[in-house]
């Protein structure tokens, strides 16, 4: 069983989640813009999509940390 987060740690995690969600949304916009261009750099597109997926995974892990432990 993991230890519960303090209020301060919860605030830090929430702030980090917010920052990552902003970056995720910005990547969404950048990817959409890149796809509209006549020439698409496949390497750049791949990197952006991988980064977006990584951010999504980190957000999921951080959000699960914010769920309080339930006694068995």
C-alpha positions in Angstrom: 0.0 0.0 0.0 1.3 3.5 -0.9 1.4 6.4 1.5 -1.3 9.1 0.9 -0.1 12.4 -0.4 0.0 15.5 1.7 -2.1 18.5 0.7 1.0 20.3 -0.5 2.0 17.3 -2.6 -1.6 17.1 -4.0 -1.3 20.7 -5.1 2.0 20.1 -6.7 0.7 17.1 -8.6 -2.4 19.1 -9.7 -0.2 21.9 -11.0 1.9 19.4 -12.9 -1.2 17.8 -14.4 -2.4 21.2 -15.5 1.0 22.1 -17.1 1.0 18.7 -18.9 -2.5 19.2 -20.2 -1.6 22.5 -21.6 1.4 21.0 -23.4 -0.7 18.1 -24.6 -3.3 20.6 -26.1 -0.5 22.7 -27.7 0.9 19.5 -29.3 -2.6 18.7 -30.6 -2.7 22.2 -32.3 0.9 21.9 -33.6 0.2 18.4 -35.1 -3.0 19.6 -36.8 -1.2 22.6 -38.2 1.7 20.5 -39.4 -0.8 18.1 -41.1 -2.3 21.0 -43.1 1.1 21.8 -44.7 2.0 20.7 -48.2 5.2 19.1 -47.0 5.1 17.1 -43.8 8.3 16.2 -42.0 7.5 12.6 -41.0 10.3 12.5 -38.3 9.0 15.7 -36.7 5.4 14.4 -36.8 6.5 11.1 -35.2 8.4 12.9 -32.4 5.4 15.1 -31.7 3.0 12.2 -31.6 5.3 10.2 -29.3 5.7 13.2 -27.0 1.9 13.6 -26.9 1.4 10.0 -26.0 4.1 10.1 -23.3 2.4 13.2 -21.8 -1.0 11.4 -21.8 0.6 8.4 -20.0 2.2 10.7 -17.4 -1.1 12.6 -16.8 -2.8 9.2 -16.2 -0.2 8.2 -13.7 -0.4 11.5 -11.9 -4.2 11.5 -11.8 -4.2 8.0 -10.3 -1.8 9.3 -7.6 -4.5 11.8 -6.6 -7.0 9.1 -5.9 -7.0 8.4 -2.2 -6.1 4.9 -1.0 -9.1 2.9 0.2 -8.7 0.6 3.2 -9.0 -3.1 2.4 
